[in-house]
Amino acid sequence: MKILTLVMFCLMLSACGNEPADDAASKEDEETVFDPLIESVDQAKGVEDTVMQQKVDMDEAMKQMEEGTEDPDDPDEERN
């Protein structure tokens, strides 16, 4: 019984062989109906990164102004 199980397992593994590389590459290159949505999501992520960087910069400037260490808009002030 153990041998039969082992033989069946090997047959199932061999039946699930790898797809040719050409088929896998062509699937990635095909245009789908979701491409505009994916591009929109990628663009939104880029905008989010920009906005988050602006928030970090603003938070840092506000912290400096609250502490009275320096004025971020004063070009004459020396920075350490």
C-alpha positions in Angstrom: 0.0 0.0 0.0 2.8 2.4 0.8 4.4 1.7 -2.6 1.1 2.4 -4.4 0.8 5.7 -2.5 4.4 6.7 -3.4 3.8 5.8 -7.0 0.6 7.8 -7.2 2.3 10.8 -5.5 5.1 10.7 -8.1 2.7 10.5 -10.9 0.7 13.5 -9.6 3.9 15.5 -9.3 5.1 14.6 -12.8 1.7 15.6 -14.2 2.0 19.0 -12.7 5.1 19.9 -14.7 6.4 23.4 -15.4 4.8 25.5 -18.1 7.2 26.5 -20.9 8.9 29.9 -20.3 7.3 31.4 -23.4 3.8 30.9 -22.1 4.6 32.4 -18.8 6.2 35.5 -20.4 3.4 36.0 -22.8 0.8 36.0 -20.0 2.6 38.9 -18.3 2.7 40.9 -21.5 -0.9 40.6 -22.4 -3.1 43.6 -21.9 -6.1 43.1 -19.6 -9.2 45.1 -18.7 -7.6 45.8 -15.3 -4.5 47.7 -16.7 -6.1 51.2 -16.4 -7.1 50.4 -12.8 -3.6 49.1 -11.9 -2.0 52.2 -13.4 -4.4 54.4 -11.4 -3.5 52.6 -8.2 0.2 53.0 -9.0 -0.3 56.7 -9.6 -2.2 57.0 -6.4 0.6 55.4 -4.5 3.1 57.9 -6.0 0.8 60.8 -5.0 0.5 59.3 -1.5 4.3 59.1 -1.1 4.6 62.8 -2.2 1.9 63.9 0.2 3.4 61.9 3.1 6.8 63.5 2.5 5.2 66.9 2.5 3.5 66.0 5.8 6.8 64.9 7.4 8.4 68.2 6.2 5.5 70.2 7.6 5.6 68.4 10.9 9.3 69.0 11.2 8.9 72.7 10.4 6.1 73.1 13.0 8.2 71.3 15.6 11.1 73.6 15.0 8.9 76.7 15.1 7.2 75.5 18.4 10.6 75.0 20.0 11.8 78.3 18.6 15.0 76.8 17.2 14.9 78.2 13.8 12.6 79.8 11.2 12.4 77.4 8.2 11.5 80.3 5.9 14.2 82.7 7.0 17.1 82.5 4.4 19.3 84.8 6.5 19.3 82.6 9.5 22.4 80.3 9.8 21.8 76.6 10.1 24.0 74.3 12.0 
